[in-house]
Amino acid sequence: MTLDKLEPGKKGYIVSVGGEGALRRRLLDLGLTPKTIVLVRKVAPLGDPIEIFLRGYELTLRREEAARIEVAEVQ
């Protein structure tokens, strides 16, 4: 499943980060690395952007960027 499919209030851990070049490097630099647990806090009314919580801070991503991040839901 990808991060953009995770529902608000659900937790998941990052399995892999896709994308190429500068976009992938930016996502990794923001702390979106494999095995990191993320919580989807909110989704904007029109579905874009998505607010997530990871490593003690909040981060807002576009749905397009979140679709490149593979996650597994934490039970």
FIVO-493768 format. One record per residue (C-alpha): x, y, z; residue number from 1. Coordinates in steps of 0.5 Angstrom, whole numbers. Last residue first. Example, Ala and Ser with C-alpha at 12.3 -4.5 7.8 and 13.67 -1.06 7.14 Angstrom:
2
     X     Y     Z resi
    27    -2    14    2
    25    -9    16    1
//
This chain:
75
     X     Y     Z resi
    -4    -6    27   75
     2    -2    24   74
     0    -1    16   73
     5    -3    11   72
     8     3     7   71
    11     4     0   70
    12    12    -1   69
    11    14    -8   68
     4    16    -7   67
     6    21    -2   66
     9    25    -7   65
     3    26   -11   64
    -1    27    -5   63
     3    33    -3   62
     6    32     3   61
     6    36    10   60
    10    34    15   59
     9    34    23   58
    15    33    28   57
    17    28    33   56
    20    23    28   55
    14    22    24   54
     7    26    24   53
     4    26    17   52
    -1    32    14   51
    -3    30     7   50
    -4    35     2   49
    -9    34    -2   48
   -15    31    -1   47
   -20    36    -3   46
   -22    37     5   45
   -14    37     7   44
   -12    30    10   43
   -10    30    17   42
    -6    26    22   41
    -3    20    18   40
     2    17    23   39
     9    15    21   38
    14    10    23   37
    20     9    20   36
    23     3    18   35
    25     5    11   34
    27    13    11   33
    22    19    10   32
    27    23    15   31
    26    30    11   30
    33    28     8   29
    30    22     5   28
    24    25     2   27
    29    30    -1   26
    33    25    -4   25
    28    22    -8   24
    25    28   -11   23
    32    30   -13   22
    34    24   -17   21
    28    19   -18   20
    22    17   -14   19
    21    11    -9   18
    22    10    -2   17
    21     4     1   16
    18     0     7   15
    16     6    11   14
    12     4    17   13
     4     5    18   12
     0     8    23   11
    -8    10    22   10
   -11    16    25    9
   -13    19    18    8
   -13    13    13    7
    -7    10     9    6
    -8    11     1    5
    -3    17     0    4
     2    13     4    3
     2     7    -1    2
     0     0     0    1
//
